[in-house]
Amino acid sequence: MITLDGKRAIVTGGATGIGRATARVLTELGARVVIADIDTDGGQQTAKDTGGVFVRCDVSRREDCEAVAAVAQEQFGGVDVLFNNAGIIRRSTICEITEDDWDLVMAVNVRSIMLMSRLVIPGMAAQGGGSIINTGSGWGISGGASAISYCASKGAVVNMTRAMAIDHGPDNIRVNCVCPGDTATGMLAEEARQLGENPNAFYADAADRPLGRIGQPRDIAQTVAFLASDAASFVSGAIIPVDGAGTA
Ligand code: NAI
């Protein structure tokens, strides 16, 4: 049984989906959590569920990220765990995507990790270590159809995880990446909407997956909790698919 007793965590994208489930699991294991999200209603609900602290934040904006780090410092006295999880998708090929959508996806999925991580790394280094977990995607490893900016962004997340782990290993800061497969969250419904498809299509073929189902947010959250914990003390720079052996 792992424990996160005494750990102080930030979860971005914690208003819904994988982020909300992770805030819950981290709390169940003893951590205190700051939930950062652009969605105020959802974020406040997660804070209520977990006894955590919600900060409204657009993770692509430096000032907003600074406010999140400041709240963690003021309320908890520092940060042991950063879960860089907020993300968006735009379903389009390279010929279809607008420059604005390209920039938005890269800002929310990639720039955010740069902004948030460098706000907490000095404090982690000073206190003797910490754990950063980034959310990649199976498509960040294999690519996928009609999601060029998303695939590019998640490929960047995967590779920056390795680079961050190398740079900050000497500070005992571990940096890892979870790569979910299809997981039952609002993002799947949003993808279906963008493609003009029925959201149930993602669920209909679930029985054909190796484990007979797609992922649930808690499946991802439990892996994040392990990576956040001292049980993962020699796990760094790892890119971990959490996809039930499903295709990306
Ligand atoms: P979700 O849509 O339920 O959650 C995403 C969260 O990010 C939402 O709470 C949303 O409000 C927040 N967010 C979006 N833009 C933001 C911004 N600018 N600033 C702050 N917060 C913002 O989707 P899900 O599935 O929980 O996504 C979490 C992560 O998992 C994302 O990085 C996604 O790319 C990744 N992922 C999800 C998969 C899936 O099948 N659901 C598969 C592979 C990766």
Boltz pocket constraint, residues with backbone or C-beta under 6 A from the ligand:
constraints:
  - pocket:
      binder: B
      contacts: [[A, 12], [A, 13], [A, 14], [A, 15], [A, 16], [A, 17], [A, 18], [A, 19], [A, 36], [A, 37], [A, 38], [A, 39], [A, 42], [A, 57], [A, 58], [A, 59], [A, 60], [A, 84], [A, 85], [A, 86], [A, 87], [A, 88], [A, 108], [A, 135], [A, 136], [A, 137], [A, 138], [A, 179], [A, 180], [A, 181], [A, 182], [A, 183], [A, 184], [A, 185], [A, 186], [A, 187], [A, 188]]
      max_distance: 6.0
